[in-house]
Amino acid sequence: MQPALVVHGGAWEIPDVAVEACRAGCRRAFEAGWRVLEAGGPAIDAVEAAIVVLEDDPVFDAGFGSHLNLSGRVQLDAILMEGATLDAGAVAAVERVRNPIRLARRVLDASPHVLLAGDGAEQFACEQGIPLCRPEDLITPSQLAAWRRCRESGHTSAAHFACEHGTVGAVAIDATGRIAAGTSTGGTCCKYPGRVGDSPLIGCGCYADDEAGGASSTGWGEAIMKIVMAKTAVDWLRAGEEPQRAAERAIRLLSDRVHGTGGLILVDRQGCIGASFSTPHMAHAYRDPDGNLVVSP
């Protein structure tokens, strides 16, 4: 089986000043995941490795540099799912974990639960040897400035120009045919404290099933949840739909049924890739059938 990997850095209107940073970040994330697959490693390790890189890059809305909520704090969500067993681990509304995807992995591997939130998730992190950071360590000056502008004049896109950015994710299939998917986010800017979107929810933010394929979503979470977008797209793969057509169909459903915007990446059980979005851009990277690295935008 030829491995395959696709990563995304969110579907949004990427300003010209951020295009090269988004491209570079997606390229680094892809390379980190691809090294795992090239060495014969499992898909779930590749997905985790790729997402860690994206979480550490403040150009994306995950981990360090995420959007601030209404209270001026960063609250992070993440999920990791493996397709062989349908096991998943997820965390929501964590404020003191630099890489929530690593904590989601520990939930998957070492907990009887699927989703842990808030203080309980952070307590579990300590028990698992994952160090906690200070909440302020996740905040960048640009995001703090954007939050202050929103506080002064109300939340507008203009207040976040060049500071708006997107959820991240990755989907992979390894040499043995195992599929994994993951998603990580800081959520929407100026969100109500405790708000949890689609990203850490099975079937919404991501889904993986070795019998069909894997998917990772990005976009308006409240709309994505209503159509269970990742699972819906994977079910179309199960029914024989090609990945690109399934991705496009899911994004049309998001728009037509619940008037949402967003993006989706897919990998089917043959390692074919699909990607679609209804926003001006979606930062993503993958290898085409000829082995060439494609990075967009």
ZADO-1210 file (C-alpha; in nm, 4 decimals, padded with zeros to 6 digits):
<atoms>
<atom x="00.0000" y="00.0000" z="00.0000" code="MET" pos="1"/>
<atom x="00.1363" y="00.3433" z="-00.0953" code="GLN" pos="2"/>
<atom x="00.0961" y="00.5791" z="00.2024" code="PRO" pos="3"/>
<atom x="-00.0906" y="00.9063" z="00.1616" code="ALA" pos="4"/>
<atom x="-00.1218" y="01.2180" z="00.3725" code="LEU" pos="5"/>
<atom x="-00.3102" y="01.5460" z="00.3451" code="VAL" pos="6"/>
<atom x="-00.2947" y="01.8332" z="00.5954" code="VAL" pos="7"/>
<atom x="-00.4929" y="02.1541" z="00.6243" code="HIS" pos="8"/>
<atom x="-00.4525" y="02.4834" z="00.8032" code="GLY" pos="9"/>
<atom x="-00.8100" y="02.6002" z="00.7838" code="GLY" pos="10"/>
<atom x="-01.0595" y="02.7411" z="00.5355" code="ALA" pos="11"/>
<atom x="-01.0744" y="03.1203" z="00.5496" code="TRP" pos="12"/>
<atom x="-00.9929" y="03.4391" z="00.3596" code="GLU" pos="13"/>
<atom x="-00.6142" y="03.4354" z="00.3768" code="ILE" pos="14"/>
<atom x="-00.4738" y="03.7878" z="00.3324" code="PRO" pos="15"/>
<atom x="-00.1823" y="03.8316" z="00.0960" code="ASP" pos="16"/>
<atom x="00.0540" y="03.9026" z="00.3860" code="VAL" pos="17"/>
<atom x="-00.0164" y="03.5576" z="00.5343" code="ALA" pos="18"/>
<atom x="-00.0092" y="03.3400" z="00.2208" code="VAL" pos="19"/>
<atom x="00.3580" y="03.2456" z="00.2309" code="GLU" pos="20"/>
<atom x="00.3488" y="03.1754" z="00.6053" code="ALA" pos="21"/>
<atom x="00.0480" y="02.9461" z="00.5556" code="CYS" pos="22"/>
<atom x="00.2183" y="02.7654" z="00.2698" code="ARG" pos="23"/>
<atom x="00.5372" y="02.7195" z="00.4714" code="ALA" pos="24"/>
<atom x="00.3460" y="02.5953" z="00.7742" code="GLY" pos="25"/>
<atom x="00.1495" y="02.3394" z="00.5750" code="CYS" pos="26"/>
<atom x="00.4677" y="02.2232" z="00.4035" code="ARG" pos="27"/>
<atom x="00.6472" y="02.1726" z="00.7363" code="ARG" pos="28"/>
<atom x="00.3491" y="01.9867" z="00.8789" code="ALA" pos="29"/>
<atom x="00.3249" y="01.7615" z="00.5753" code="PHE" pos="30"/>
<atom x="00.6962" y="01.6845" z="00.5897" code="GLU" pos="31"/>
<atom x="00.6745" y="01.5939" z="00.9598" code="ALA" pos="32"/>
<atom x="00.3913" y="01.3512" z="00.8958" code="GLY" pos="33"/>
<atom x="00.5445" y="01.2132" z="00.5786" code="TRP" pos="34"/>
<atom x="00.8685" y="01.1263" z="00.7577" code="ARG" pos="35"/>
<atom x="00.6666" y="00.8986" z="00.9851" code="VAL" pos="36"/>
<atom x="00.4955" y="00.7263" z="00.6922" code="LEU" pos="37"/>
<atom x="00.8182" y="00.6920" z="00.4906" code="GLU" pos="38"/>
<atom x="00.9783" y="00.5160" z="00.7866" code="ALA" pos="39"/>
<atom x="00.6922" y="00.2672" z="00.7964" code="GLY" pos="40"/>
<atom x="00.5205" y="00.4271" z="01.0936" code="GLY" pos="41"/>
<atom x="00.1474" y="00.4156" z="01.1631" code="PRO" pos="42"/>
<atom x="-00.0973" y="00.6675" z="01.0236" code="ALA" pos="43"/>
<atom x="-00.1987" y="00.7885" z="01.3680" code="ILE" pos="44"/>
<atom x="00.1614" y="00.8858" z="01.4505" code="ASP" pos="45"/>
<atom x="00.1864" y="01.0723" z="01.1189" code="ALA" pos="46"/>
<atom x="-00.1336" y="01.2660" z="01.1850" code="VAL" pos="47"/>
<atom x="-00.0242" y="01.3579" z="01.5359" code="GLU" pos="48"/>
<atom x="00.3203" y="01.4692" z="01.4162" code="ALA" pos="49"/>
<atom x="00.1734" y="01.6888" z="01.1433" code="ALA" pos="50"/>
<atom x="-00.0785" y="01.8535" z="01.3744" code="ILE" pos="51"/>
<atom x="00.1839" y="01.9278" z="01.6416" code="VAL" pos="52"/>
<atom x="00.3719" y="02.1348" z="01.3837" code="VAL" pos="53"/>
<atom x="00.0552" y="02.3266" z="01.2973" code="LEU" pos="54"/>
<atom x="-00.0302" y="02.3830" z="01.6649" code="GLU" pos="55"/>
<atom x="00.3140" y="02.5323" z="01.7247" code="ASP" pos="56"/>
<atom x="00.2769" y="02.7750" z="01.4320" code="ASP" pos="57"/>
<atom x="00.0936" y="03.0980" z="01.5290" code="PRO" pos="58"/>
<atom x="-00.0235" y="03.1553" z="01.1721" code="VAL" pos="59"/>
<atom x="-00.2936" y="02.8914" z="01.2406" code="PHE" pos="60"/>
<atom x="-00.5811" y="02.8811" z="01.4908" code="ASP" pos="61"/>
<atom x="-00.4597" y="02.5896" z="01.7024" code="ALA" pos="62"/>
<atom x="-00.2319" y="02.5763" z="02.0040" code="GLY" pos="63"/>
<atom x="-00.0014" y="02.8783" z="02.0334" code="PHE" pos="64"/>
<atom x="-00.1495" y="03.1887" z="01.8746" code="GLY" pos="65"/>
<atom x="-00.5131" y="03.0781" z="01.8774" code="SER" pos="66"/>
<atom x="-00.8063" y="03.3176" z="01.8895" code="HIS" pos="67"/>
<atom x="-00.8994" y="03.4598" z="02.2288" code="LEU" pos="68"/>
<atom x="-01.2479" y="03.4016" z="02.3634" code="ASN" pos="69"/>
<atom x="-01.4804" y="03.6679" z="02.5015" code="LEU" pos="70"/>
<atom x="-01.2922" y="03.6615" z="02.8342" code="SER" pos="71"/>
<atom x="-00.9539" y="03.7094" z="02.6681" code="GLY" pos="72"/>
<atom x="-00.8370" y="03.3514" z="02.7157" code="ARG" pos="73"/>
<atom x="-00.7388" y="03.0740" z="02.4750" code="VAL" pos="74"/>
<atom x="-00.9496" y="02.7561" z="02.4977" code="GLN" pos="75"/>
<atom x="-00.8386" y="02.4659" z="02.2807" code="LEU" pos="76"/>
<atom x="-01.0132" y="02.1608" z="02.1323" code="ASP" pos="77"/>
<atom x="-00.8622" y="01.8593" z="01.9543" code="ALA" pos="78"/>
<atom x="-00.9444" y="01.5063" z="01.8416" code="ILE" pos="79"/>
<atom x="-00.7527" y="01.2069" z="01.7092" code="LEU" pos="80"/>
<atom x="-00.9237" y="00.8972" z="01.5642" code="MET" pos="81"/>
<atom x="-00.7946" y="00.5681" z="01.4271" code="GLU" pos="82"/>
<atom x="-00.9867" y="00.3776" z="01.1652" code="GLY" pos="83"/>
<atom x="-00.8936" y="00.0199" z="01.2546" code="ALA" pos="84"/>
<atom x="-01.0802" y="00.0184" z="01.5876" code="THR" pos="85"/>
<atom x="-01.2852" y="00.3397" z="01.5620" code="LEU" pos="86"/>
<atom x="-01.1164" y="00.4457" z="01.8851" code="ASP" pos="87"/>
<atom x="-01.0829" y="00.8189" z="01.9428" code="ALA" pos="88"/>
<atom x="-00.9509" y="01.0601" z="02.1999" code="GLY" pos="89"/>
<atom x="-01.0585" y="01.4219" z="02.2289" code="ALA" pos="90"/>
<atom x="-01.0238" y="01.7229" z="02.4570" code="VAL" pos="91"/>
<atom x="-01.2223" y="02.0448" z="02.4768" code="ALA" pos="92"/>
<atom x="-01.1837" y="02.3881" z="02.6366" code="ALA" pos="93"/>
<atom x="-00.8315" y="02.3305" z="02.7690" code="VAL" pos="94"/>
<atom x="-00.6345" y="02.6421" z="02.8599" code="GLU" pos="95"/>
<atom x="-00.2955" y="02.5153" z="02.9800" code="ARG" pos="96"/>
<atom x="-00.1838" y="02.2600" z="02.7202" code="VAL" pos="97"/>
<atom x="00.0430" y="02.3733" z="02.4362" code="ARG" pos="98"/>
<atom x="-00.0346" y="02.0768" z="02.2122" code="ASN" pos="99"/>
<atom x="-00.3884" y="01.9536" z="02.2712" code="PRO" pos="100"/>
<atom x="-00.3470" y="01.6886" z="01.9995" code="ILE" pos="101"/>
<atom x="-00.0883" y="01.5180" z="02.2210" code="ARG" pos="102"/>
<atom x="-00.3367" y="01.5178" z="02.5070" code="LEU" pos="103"/>
<atom x="-00.6067" y="01.3806" z="02.2751" code="ALA" pos="104"/>
<atom x="-00.3655" y="01.0978" z="02.1894" code="ARG" pos="105"/>
<atom x="-00.3239" y="01.0166" z="02.5571" code="ARG" pos="106"/>
<atom x="-00.7020" y="01.0118" z="02.6018" code="VAL" pos="107"/>
<atom x="-00.7213" y="00.7655" z="02.3123" code="LEU" pos="108"/>
<atom x="-00.4406" y="00.5438" z="02.4401" code="ASP" pos="109"/>
<atom x="-00.4776" y="00.5598" z="02.8179" code="ALA" pos="110"/>
<atom x="-00.8345" y="00.6546" z="02.9075" code="SER" pos="111"/>
<atom x="-01.1645" y="00.4629" z="02.8992" code="PRO" pos="112"/>
<atom x="-01.3283" y="00.7868" z="02.7844" code="HIS" pos="113"/>
<atom x="-01.3455" y="00.9543" z="02.4435" code="VAL" pos="114"/>
<atom x="-01.3760" y="01.3230" z="02.5365" code="LEU" pos="115"/>
<atom x="-01.2417" y="01.5115" z="02.8379" code="LEU" pos="116"/>
<atom x="-01.3018" y="01.8832" z="02.8909" code="ALA" pos="117"/>
<atom x="-01.1671" y="02.1770" z="03.0886" code="GLY" pos="118"/>
<atom x="-01.0103" y="02.1174" z="03.4285" code="ASP" pos="119"/>
<atom x="-01.0631" y="01.7421" z="03.4055" code="GLY" pos="120"/>
<atom x="-00.8689" y="01.7224" z="03.0811" code="ALA" pos="121"/>
<atom x="-00.5860" y="01.9238" z="03.2348" code="GLU" pos="122"/>
<atom x="-00.5837" y="01.6999" z="03.5427" code="GLN" pos="123"/>
<atom x="-00.5539" y="01.3994" z="03.3114" code="PHE" pos="124"/>
<atom x="-00.2660" y="01.5730" z="03.1312" code="ALA" pos="125"/>
<atom x="-00.0767" y="01.6006" z="03.4598" code="CYS" pos="126"/>
<atom x="-00.1405" y="01.2346" z="03.5372" code="GLU" pos="127"/>
<atom x="-00.0050" y="01.1414" z="03.1957" code="GLN" pos="128"/>
<atom x="00.3118" y="01.3486" z="03.2335" code="GLY" pos="129"/>
<atom x="00.2092" y="01.6207" z="02.9890" code="ILE" pos="130"/>
<atom x="00.3361" y="01.9516" z="03.1310" code="PRO" pos="131"/>
<atom x="00.0954" y="02.2405" z="03.1729" code="LEU" pos="132"/>
<atom x="00.1783" y="02.5912" z="03.0582" code="CYS" pos="133"/>
<atom x="00.0456" y="02.9244" z="03.1786" code="ARG" pos="134"/>
<atom x="-00.2671" y="03.0398" z="02.9923" code="PRO" pos="135"/>
<atom x="-00.0838" y="03.3537" z="02.8812" code="GLU" pos="136"/>
<atom x="00.1860" y="03.1402" z="02.7162" code="ASP" pos="137"/>
<atom x="-00.0645" y="03.0578" z="02.4396" code="LEU" pos="138"/>
<atom x="-00.1391" y="03.4230" z="02.3554" code="ILE" pos="139"/>
<atom x="00.0392" y="03.6172" z="02.0822" code="THR" pos="140"/>
<atom x="00.0549" y="03.9993" z="02.0749" code="PRO" pos="141"/>
<atom x="-00.1371" y="04.0112" z="01.7461" code="SER" pos="142"/>
<atom x="-00.4283" y="03.8076" z="01.8825" code="GLN" pos="143"/>
<atom x="-00.4348" y="04.0135" z="02.2021" code="LEU" pos="144"/>
<atom x="-00.4471" y="04.3317" z="01.9944" code="ALA" pos="145"/>
<atom x="-00.7306" y="04.1921" z="01.7809" code="ALA" pos="146"/>
<atom x="-00.9257" y="04.0971" z="02.0945" code="TRP" pos="147"/>
<atom x="-00.8808" y="04.4478" z="02.2343" code="ARG" pos="148"/>
<atom x="-01.0073" y="04.6008" z="01.9094" code="ARG" pos="149"/>
<atom x="-01.3157" y="04.3823" z="01.9305" code="CYS" pos="150"/>
<atom x="-01.3731" y="04.4840" z="02.2916" code="ARG" pos="151"/>
<atom x="-01.3525" y="04.8515" z="02.1967" code="GLU" pos="152"/>
<atom x="-01.5590" y="04.8544" z="01.8779" code="SER" pos="153"/>
<atom x="-01.7431" y="04.5236" z="01.8583" code="GLY" pos="154"/>
<atom x="-01.6403" y="04.2069" z="01.6810" code="HIS" pos="155"/>
<atom x="-01.5799" y="04.2651" z="01.3105" code="THR" pos="156"/>
<atom x="-01.3702" y="04.1016" z="01.0402" code="SER" pos="157"/>
<atom x="-01.1800" y="04.4273" z="01.0069" code="ALA" pos="158"/>
<atom x="-01.0681" y="04.4008" z="01.3689" code="ALA" pos="159"/>
<atom x="-00.9034" y="04.0685" z="01.2849" code="HIS" pos="160"/>
<atom x="-00.7512" y="04.1568" z="00.9468" code="PHE" pos="161"/>
<atom x="-00.4218" y="03.9682" z="00.9122" code="ALA" pos="162"/>
<atom x="-00.5009" y="03.8022" z="01.2485" code="CYS" pos="163"/>
<atom x="-00.7879" y="03.5790" z="01.1327" code="GLU" pos="164"/>
<atom x="-00.6784" y="03.2182" z="01.0802" code="HIS" pos="165"/>
<atom x="-00.8045" y="02.8624" z="01.0722" code="GLY" pos="166"/>
<atom x="-00.8483" y="02.5259" z="01.2386" code="THR" pos="167"/>
<atom x="-00.5903" y="02.2603" z="01.1465" code="VAL" pos="168"/>
<atom x="-00.6115" y="01.8920" z="01.0650" code="GLY" pos="169"/>
<atom x="-00.4588" y="01.5921" z="00.8925" code="ALA" pos="170"/>
<atom x="-00.5657" y="01.2582" z="00.7449" code="VAL" pos="171"/>
<atom x="-00.3321" y="00.9693" z="00.6584" code="ALA" pos="172"/>
<atom x="-00.3221" y="00.6111" z="00.5392" code="ILE" pos="173"/>
<atom x="-00.0093" y="00.4080" z="00.6082" code="ASP" pos="174"/>
<atom x="00.1616" y="00.1206" z="00.4273" code="ALA" pos="175"/>
<atom x="-00.0577" y="-00.1362" z="00.6030" code="THR" pos="176"/>
<atom x="-00.3815" y="00.0385" z="00.5056" code="GLY" pos="177"/>
<atom x="-00.4516" y="00.1860" z="00.8464" code="ARG" pos="178"/>
<atom x="-00.6288" y="00.5225" z="00.8392" code="ILE" pos="179"/>
<atom x="-00.6227" y="00.8020" z="01.0969" code="ALA" pos="180"/>
<atom x="-00.7549" y="01.1552" z="01.1159" code="ALA" pos="181"/>
<atom x="-00.7212" y="01.4457" z="01.3542" code="GLY" pos="182"/>
<atom x="-00.8296" y="01.8057" z="01.4017" code="THR" pos="183"/>
<atom x="-00.7214" y="02.0835" z="01.6387" code="SER" pos="184"/>
<atom x="-00.8519" y="02.4359" z="01.6940" code="THR" pos="185"/>
<atom x="-00.8702" y="02.7432" z="01.9089" code="GLY" pos="186"/>
<atom x="-01.2264" y="02.7955" z="01.7928" code="GLY" pos="187"/>
<atom x="-01.3877" y="03.1173" z="01.6825" code="THR" pos="188"/>
<atom x="-01.2596" y="03.4575" z="01.7843" code="CYS" pos="189"/>
<atom x="-01.4458" y="03.6169" z="02.0758" code="CYS" pos="190"/>
<atom x="-01.6430" y="03.2952" z="02.1334" code="LYS" pos="191"/>
<atom x="-01.8415" y="03.2598" z="02.4551" code="TYR" pos="192"/>
<atom x="-01.6293" y="03.0930" z="02.7286" code="PRO" pos="193"/>
<atom x="-01.6881" y="02.7194" z="02.7238" code="GLY" pos="194"/>
<atom x="-01.8098" y="02.7140" z="02.3634" code="ARG" pos="195"/>
<atom x="-01.7143" y="02.3906" z="02.1903" code="VAL" pos="196"/>
<atom x="-01.7497" y="02.3592" z="01.8150" code="GLY" pos="197"/>
<atom x="-01.7295" y="02.0690" z="01.5763" code="ASP" pos="198"/>
<atom x="-01.3563" y="02.0018" z="01.5980" code="SER" pos="199"/>
<atom x="-01.3376" y="01.7596" z="01.8968" code="PRO" pos="200"/>
<atom x="-01.6567" y="01.5736" z="01.8086" code="LEU" pos="201"/>
<atom x="-01.6455" y="01.2342" z="01.6344" code="ILE" pos="202"/>
<atom x="-01.8059" y="01.2565" z="01.2934" code="GLY" pos="203"/>
<atom x="-01.8083" y="01.6351" z="01.2912" code="CYS" pos="204"/>
<atom x="-01.4502" y="01.7590" z="01.3225" code="GLY" pos="205"/>
<atom x="-01.3010" y="01.4334" z="01.2005" code="CYS" pos="206"/>
<atom x="-01.3725" y="01.0695" z="01.1286" code="TYR" pos="207"/>
<atom x="-01.1671" y="00.7648" z="01.0349" code="ALA" pos="208"/>
<atom x="-01.2697" y="00.4134" z="00.9344" code="ASP" pos="209"/>
<atom x="-01.0341" y="00.1682" z="00.7641" code="ASP" pos="210"/>
<atom x="-01.3318" y="00.0256" z="00.5756" code="GLU" pos="211"/>
<atom x="-01.4035" y="00.3573" z="00.4019" code="ALA" pos="212"/>
<atom x="-01.1625" y="00.6477" z="00.4618" code="GLY" pos="213"/>
<atom x="-01.0838" y="00.9458" z="00.6801" code="GLY" pos="214"/>
<atom x="-01.1775" y="01.3134" z="00.6935" code="ALA" pos="215"/>
<atom x="-01.0960" y="01.6362" z="00.8775" code="SER" pos="216"/>
<atom x="-01.3266" y="01.9392" z="00.8752" code="SER" pos="217"/>
<atom x="-01.2709" y="02.3121" z="00.9120" code="THR" pos="218"/>
<atom x="-01.5084" y="02.6057" z="00.9103" code="GLY" pos="219"/>
<atom x="-01.8184" y="02.7247" z="01.0915" code="TRP" pos="220"/>
<atom x="-01.8530" y="02.4630" z="01.3635" code="GLY" pos="221"/>
<atom x="-02.2173" y="02.5192" z="01.4502" code="GLU" pos="222"/>
<atom x="-02.3133" y="02.4402" z="01.0903" code="ALA" pos="223"/>
<atom x="-02.0681" y="02.1496" z="01.0519" code="ILE" pos="224"/>
<atom x="-02.2147" y="01.9793" z="01.3599" code="MET" pos="225"/>
<atom x="-02.5655" y="01.9916" z="01.2170" code="LYS" pos="226"/>
<atom x="-02.4724" y="01.7786" z="00.9145" code="ILE" pos="227"/>
<atom x="-02.2081" y="01.5648" z="01.0936" code="VAL" pos="228"/>
<atom x="-01.9889" y="01.6571" z="00.7992" code="MET" pos="229"/>
<atom x="-01.6828" y="01.4331" z="00.8405" code="ALA" pos="230"/>
<atom x="-01.8874" y="01.1153" z="00.8946" code="LYS" pos="231"/>
<atom x="-02.1259" y="01.2088" z="00.6142" code="THR" pos="232"/>
<atom x="-01.8373" y="01.2436" z="00.3699" code="ALA" pos="233"/>
<atom x="-01.6769" y="00.9158" z="00.4814" code="VAL" pos="234"/>
<atom x="-02.0093" y="00.7375" z="00.4382" code="ASP" pos="235"/>
<atom x="-02.0146" y="00.8577" z="00.0783" code="TRP" pos="236"/>
<atom x="-01.6688" y="00.7047" z="00.0355" code="LEU" pos="237"/>
<atom x="-01.8100" y="00.3833" z="00.1790" code="ARG" pos="238"/>
<atom x="-02.0808" y="00.3942" z="-00.0871" code="ALA" pos="239"/>
<atom x="-01.8188" y="00.4167" z="-00.3624" code="GLY" pos="240"/>
<atom x="-01.7941" y="00.7928" z="-00.4144" code="GLU" pos="241"/>
<atom x="-01.4534" y="00.9242" z="-00.5243" code="GLU" pos="242"/>
<atom x="-01.2844" y="01.1408" z="-00.2568" code="PRO" pos="243"/>
<atom x="-01.2897" y="01.4648" z="-00.4548" code="GLN" pos="244"/>
<atom x="-01.6565" y="01.4263" z="-00.5406" code="ARG" pos="245"/>
<atom x="-01.7408" y="01.3309" z="-00.1809" code="ALA" pos="246"/>
<atom x="-01.5579" y="01.6389" z="-00.0491" code="ALA" pos="247"/>
<atom x="-01.7359" y="01.8682" z="-00.2928" code="GLU" pos="248"/>
<atom x="-02.0710" y="01.7094" z="-00.2137" code="ARG" pos="249"/>
<atom x="-02.0163" y="01.7613" z="00.1605" code="ALA" pos="250"/>
<atom x="-01.9331" y="02.1285" z="00.1153" code="ILE" pos="251"/>
<atom x="-02.2427" y="02.1767" z="-00.1007" code="ARG" pos="252"/>
<atom x="-02.4541" y="02.0132" z="00.1702" code="LEU" pos="253"/>
<atom x="-02.2994" y="02.2449" z="00.4289" code="LEU" pos="254"/>
<atom x="-02.4002" y="02.5445" z="00.2195" code="SER" pos="255"/>
<atom x="-02.7385" y="02.4291" z="00.0944" code="ASP" pos="256"/>
<atom x="-02.8768" y="02.2659" z="00.4078" code="ARG" pos="257"/>
<atom x="-02.7406" y="02.4805" z="00.6927" code="VAL" pos="258"/>
<atom x="-02.5948" y="02.7846" z="00.5110" code="HIS" pos="259"/>
<atom x="-02.2466" y="02.7185" z="00.6459" code="GLY" pos="260"/>
<atom x="-01.8996" y="02.7726" z="00.5055" code="THR" pos="261"/>
<atom x="-01.5920" y="02.5599" z="00.5499" code="GLY" pos="262"/>
<atom x="-01.3596" y="02.3014" z="00.4051" code="GLY" pos="263"/>
<atom x="-01.2880" y="01.9296" z="00.4136" code="LEU" pos="264"/>
<atom x="-00.9969" y="01.6974" z="00.3374" code="ILE" pos="265"/>
<atom x="-01.0453" y="01.3270" z="00.2645" code="LEU" pos="266"/>
<atom x="-00.8408" y="01.0116" z="00.2081" code="VAL" pos="267"/>
<atom x="-01.0068" y="00.6893" z="00.0917" code="ASP" pos="268"/>
<atom x="-00.8943" y="00.3310" z="00.1559" code="ARG" pos="269"/>
<atom x="-00.6948" y="00.3299" z="-00.1713" code="GLN" pos="270"/>
<atom x="-00.4994" y="00.6408" z="-00.0665" code="GLY" pos="271"/>
<atom x="-00.6793" y="00.8779" z="-00.3048" code="CYS" pos="272"/>
<atom x="-00.7213" y="01.2344" z="-00.1782" code="ILE" pos="273"/>
<atom x="-01.0019" y="01.4881" z="-00.1963" code="GLY" pos="274"/>
<atom x="-01.0208" y="01.8493" z="-00.0803" code="ALA" pos="275"/>
<atom x="-01.2954" y="02.1087" z="-00.1135" code="SER" pos="276"/>
<atom x="-01.3894" y="02.4421" z="00.0445" code="PHE" pos="277"/>
<atom x="-01.6451" y="02.7200" z="00.0102" code="SER" pos="278"/>
<atom x="-01.4291" y="02.9999" z="00.1528" code="THR" pos="279"/>
<atom x="-01.1882" y="03.2072" z="-00.0579" code="PRO" pos="280"/>
<atom x="-00.8985" y="02.9812" z="00.0439" code="HIS" pos="281"/>
<atom x="-00.8087" y="02.6635" z="00.2312" code="MET" pos="282"/>
<atom x="-00.4484" y="02.6134" z="00.3333" code="ALA" pos="283"/>
<atom x="-00.3565" y="02.2515" z="00.2634" code="HIS" pos="284"/>
<atom x="-00.0813" y="02.0227" z="00.1360" code="ALA" pos="285"/>
<atom x="-00.0583" y="01.6723" z="-00.0138" code="TYR" pos="286"/>
<atom x="00.1309" y="01.4660" z="-00.2708" code="ARG" pos="287"/>
<atom x="-00.0339" y="01.4209" z="-00.6090" code="ASP" pos="288"/>
<atom x="-00.0396" y="01.0806" z="-00.7883" code="PRO" pos="289"/>
<atom x="00.2977" y="01.1612" z="-00.9467" code="ASP" pos="290"/>
<atom x="00.4562" y="01.2206" z="-00.6064" code="GLY" pos="291"/>
<atom x="00.4757" y="01.5987" z="-00.6373" code="ASN" pos="292"/>
<atom x="00.4075" y="01.8053" z="-00.3268" code="LEU" pos="293"/>
<atom x="00.1083" y="02.0338" z="-00.3797" code="VAL" pos="294"/>
<atom x="00.0698" y="02.3249" z="-00.1386" code="VAL" pos="295"/>
<atom x="-00.2249" y="02.5635" z="-00.1531" code="SER" pos="296"/>
<atom x="-00.2914" y="02.8534" z="-00.1527" code="PRO" pos="297"/>
</atoms>
